[in-house]
Amino acid sequence: MAHDHSHSTSAQNFNAAFAIGITLNTAYVLCEVVFGLLGHSLALLADAGHNLSDVLGLLLAWGASAMAKSPPTKRRTYGLRGSSILAALFNAIFLLVSVGAIVWEALRRFNAPAEVAANTIIWVSLLGIAINTGTALMFRSGRETDLNIRGAFLHMAADAAISAGVVIAGFAILWTGRYWIDPVVSLLISAVIIWGTWDLLRESTNLALQAVPKNIELEKVERYLEQLPGVAKVHDLHIWAMSTTETALTVHLVKPDGNIDDEWLAGICDDLQHRFQIGHVTVQLECGSENHPCKQAADHAV
């Protein structure tokens, strides 16, 4: 049996990005609430609720990133790596809950439109475009390797687009005087949130259920293992995420010659790391004896 204890981690430290992003977005949420109430703008209040959920999401992701670095213990042999997956899942749930409140209030406003201070909406939303775009850019470099970082990037980028939509709504109200445009924009904001959150919810749920990460094709990994010299059969192959940046694999390889070659095993671990970004590898070698068959050899066995 071989173990590779190297782990694939995000190469960059995003502590500064989290701190700056949380500070700026918290200040912006307070700004939106104050001017949304003064200007009777549901669009601003809706965006404030969305931005608040983003602040909570950033806090969760930041905390989970720190917890994921904790060392293993006798009780938690993987440490707290899985906390980053839970943070991504909770982040998606928070966003969808906030959507429900926004939609409810928008529908109510259709029956009783409120006068909206369009100029206030425009100026506050222009500030939001600047803050959210700047925050998104800080997370851009890590969006391909970490689900938490990708969630932060997508949310901030979506927020910038949403703020742009609110600016457009403000100008439309100025030109037409039709206040129902405000709840319409709120519903559009809700649709954008759902669209941007759905993939995060689906992927984080899959990782929480120990599914194969989206960037890895199990069939390709299996074909690579089957073509290894001396390997007659591959079974009991499992691939799952230990965290949003680390992937683990366990597999049984039937090697009739029974030779254990440390250099050969190390090569397998290196290949799985470089080809598939799988950093924690456990390989069990078997001779394939009919007198002592492996209990996990059947495809349906777990």
C-alpha positions in Angstrom: 0.0 0.0 0.0 1.3 3.4 -0.9 0.4 6.8 0.4 1.2 10.2 -1.0 0.8 12.9 1.6 1.4 15.9 -0.6 -1.6 18.1 -1.0 -2.7 20.5 -3.7 -3.3 23.9 -2.1 -4.0 27.3 -3.5 -0.7 28.9 -4.2 -1.8 32.4 -3.1 -2.8 33.8 0.3 -6.1 35.7 0.0 -6.2 37.0 3.5 -5.7 40.6 2.4 -8.4 40.2 -0.3 -10.9 38.8 2.2 -10.2 41.6 4.7 -10.5 44.4 2.2 -13.5 42.9 0.5 -15.4 42.4 3.7 -14.6 45.9 5.0 -15.6 47.6 1.7 -18.8 45.6 1.3 -19.9 46.0 4.9 -19.6 49.8 4.5 -21.4 49.6 1.2 -24.3 47.6 2.7 -24.8 50.3 5.4 -24.7 52.9 2.7 -27.3 51.1 0.6 -29.6 50.5 3.6 -29.5 54.2 4.6 -30.1 55.6 1.1 -32.5 52.9 0.2 -34.7 53.8 3.2 -34.4 57.5 2.5 -35.0 57.1 -1.2 -37.8 54.4 -0.8 -35.9 52.2 -3.2 -36.5 48.5 -3.0 -33.8 47.9 -5.7 -31.2 49.4 -3.3 -32.6 47.5 -0.3 -32.7 44.3 -2.4 -29.1 44.8 -3.4 -28.1 45.5 0.2 -29.6 42.2 1.3 -27.7 40.5 -1.4 -24.4 42.2 -0.5 -25.0 41.3 3.2 -25.2 37.7 2.2 -22.0 38.2 0.3 -20.3 39.6 3.4 -21.4 36.6 5.4 -20.2 34.4 2.5 -16.8 36.0 2.5 -16.5 35.6 6.3 -17.4 31.9 6.0 -15.0 31.4 3.2 -12.2 33.2 5.0 -12.8 31.3 8.2 -13.0 28.0 6.3 -9.7 28.7 4.5 -8.0 29.2 7.8 -9.6 26.1 9.3 -8.6 24.0 6.3 -5.0 24.5 7.2 -5.4 23.0 10.7 -3.3 19.8 11.2 -4.9 16.3 11.5 -5.9 15.0 14.9 -6.7 11.5 16.2 -10.4 12.4 16.0 -10.3 14.3 12.7 -7.7 12.5 10.7 -8.1 14.9 7.7 -8.1 18.0 10.0 -10.8 20.5 9.1 -10.3 20.5 5.4 -13.9 19.8 4.7 -15.0 23.1 6.3 -14.2 24.9 3.0 -16.8 22.7 1.2 -19.4 23.4 3.9 -18.7 27.2 3.6 -19.3 27.1 -0.1 -22.5 25.2 0.4 -23.8 27.5 3.2 -22.8 30.5 1.0 -25.0 29.3 -1.8 -27.9 28.6 0.6 -27.7 32.1 2.1 -27.9 33.7 -1.3 -31.0 31.7 -2.3 -32.7 32.5 1.0 -32.1 36.2 0.4 -33.6 35.9 -3.1 -36.9 34.7 -1.6 -37.2 37.8 0.6 -36.4 40.1 -2.4 -39.0 38.4 -4.6 -41.7 38.6 -2.0 -41.2 42.3 -1.4 -40.9 43.1 -5.1 -44.3 41.4 -5.8 -45.8 43.4 -2.9 -44.5 46.6 -4.4 -46.3 46.0 -7.7 -49.6 46.4 -5.9 -48.4 49.5 -4.0 -45.6 51.3 -5.9 -43.5 53.7 -3.8 -42.0 56.9 -5.0 -38.3 56.4 -5.6 -35.4 58.9 -5.4 -33.8 58.0 -8.8 -30.8 60.2 -8.3 -29.9 58.6 -5.0 -30.2 55.1 -6.7 -27.8 56.1 -9.4 -25.1 57.6 -7.3 -25.1 54.8 -4.7 -25.1 52.1 -7.4 -22.2 53.7 -9.2 -20.3 53.4 -5.9 -21.3 49.7 -5.8 -19.9 49.1 -9.3 -16.5 50.4 -8.2 -16.4 48.5 -4.9 -17.7 45.2 -6.3 -15.5 45.3 -9.4 -12.4 46.1 -7.3 -13.2 43.2 -4.9 -13.8 40.8 -7.7 -10.5 41.5 -9.3 -8.7 40.7 -6.0 -10.1 37.1 -6.2 -9.7 36.7 -10.0 -6.4 34.8 -9.9 -7.7 32.0 -7.6 -11.1 31.3 -9.2 -9.9 28.3 -11.2 -8.4 26.4 -8.3 -10.6 27.0 -5.3 -14.4 26.8 -5.1 -14.5 29.2 -2.3 -12.5 31.8 -4.2 -14.5 31.2 -7.3 -17.7 31.8 -5.3 -16.3 35.1 -4.0 -15.2 36.2 -7.5 -18.5 35.3 -9.1 -20.6 37.0 -6.4 -18.6 40.2 -6.6 -18.6 40.2 -10.4 -22.4 39.6 -10.4 -22.8 42.4 -7.8 -21.0 44.8 -10.1 -23.4 43.8 -13.0 -26.4 44.1 -10.7 -25.3 47.6 -9.6 -25.1 48.5 -13.2 -28.6 47.3 -13.7 -29.8 49.5 -10.8 -28.1 52.5 -12.4 -30.1 51.8 -15.6 -33.3 51.5 -13.5 -32.6 54.9 -11.9 -32.2 56.6 -15.3 -35.3 54.8 -16.6 -37.3 56.2 -13.6 -36.0 59.7 -14.2 -36.9 59.6 -17.9 -40.4 57.9 -17.5 -41.5 58.6 -14.0 -42.7 55.0 -13.7 -41.9 53.7 -10.3 -42.9 50.1 -11.0 -39.5 49.9 -12.8 -37.9 49.6 -9.3 -39.6 46.2 -8.4 -39.0 45.0 -11.9 -35.3 45.5 -11.5 -35.5 43.8 -8.1 -36.9 40.7 -9.8 -34.2 40.8 -12.4 -31.6 41.0 -9.6 -33.2 37.9 -8.1 -32.9 36.1 -11.4 -29.2 37.0 -11.8 -28.5 35.8 -8.2 -30.2 32.5 -8.8 -28.4 32.0 -12.1 -25.0 32.9 -10.6 -25.6 30.8 -7.5 -27.0 27.6 -9.0 -23.7 26.2 -10.2 -22.1 27.0 -6.8 -24.9 25.2 -5.0 -24.7 22.2 -7.2 -21.0 21.8 -7.1 -20.6 22.4 -3.4 -23.4 19.9 -2.7 -21.6 17.3 -4.9 -18.4 17.8 -3.0 -20.2 17.6 0.3 -21.5 14.2 -0.9 -18.0 13.1 -1.9 -18.7 13.1 -5.6 -15.8 13.3 -8.1 -14.8 16.9 -8.5 -16.1 18.6 -11.7 -12.6 19.1 -13.1 -11.7 15.4 -13.0 -13.0 12.7 -15.3 -12.9 9.3 -13.5 -12.8 7.4 -16.8 -9.6 9.1 -17.8 -8.0 8.3 -14.4 -9.1 4.7 -14.6 -7.7 4.3 -18.1 -4.3 5.8 -17.0 -4.2 3.3 -14.1 -5.2 0.3 -16.3 -2.3 1.1 -18.7 0.4 1.0 -16.0 3.0 -1.6 -16.6 2.4 -4.8 -14.7 -1.2 -3.9 -13.8 -3.8 -6.5 -14.8 -6.9 -4.9 -13.3 -8.2 -1.8 -11.5 -11.0 -1.8 -9.0 -12.4 0.0 -6.0 -11.4 3.4 -7.4 -12.7 6.3 -5.4 -12.0 10.0 -6.0 -13.4 12.8 -3.8 -12.6 16.3 -2.5 -11.0 16.7 0.9 -11.5 20.4 0.6 -12.2 22.9 -2.1 -8.5 22.7 -3.2 -7.4 19.2 -2.3 -8.5 15.9 -4.0 -8.0 12.4 -2.7 -7.9 9.0 -4.4 -7.9 5.4 -3.3 -7.6 2.4 -5.6 -6.8 -1.3 -5.7 -4.3 -2.4 -8.4 -4.0 -6.1 -9.3 -0.3 -6.7 -10.0 0.2 -10.5 -10.5 4.0 -10.3 -10.1 3.6 -9.1 -6.5 6.6 -6.7 -6.8 6.4 -3.5 -4.7 8.4 -0.8 -6.4 8.7 2.4 -4.5 9.9 4.3 -7.5 7.0 3.0 -9.6 4.5 4.0 -6.9 6.1 7.4 -6.5 5.7 7.9 -10.3 2.0 7.1 -10.1 1.5 9.7 -7.4 3.4 12.3 -9.4 1.4 11.5 -12.5 -1.9 11.7 -10.7 -0.8 15.1 -9.3 0.4 16.6 -12.5 -2.2 15.2 -14.9 -5.4 15.3 -12.7 -4.5 17.5 -9.7 -5.0 14.7 -7.3 -2.6 15.2 -4.4 -3.5 12.6 -1.8 -3.2 9.1 -3.2 -3.5 5.7 -1.6 -2.8 2.6 -3.7 -3.4 -0.9 -2.5 -1.5 -3.6 -4.5 -2.9 -7.1 -4.9 -1.7 -10.3 -6.7 -5.2 -11.3 -7.7 -5.3 -14.7 -6.0 -8.5 -16.6 -6.6 -8.2 -18.1 -3.1 -8.3 -14.7 -1.5 -10.5 -12.5 -3.7 -10.8 -8.8 -2.8 -14.2 -8.0 -1.2 -14.2 -4.6 -3.0 -13.5 -6.1 -6.5 -17.2 -6.0 -7.6 -18.2 -2.7 -9.4 -21.1 -2.2 -7.0 -19.0 -2.7 -3.8 -18.1 0.4 -1.8 
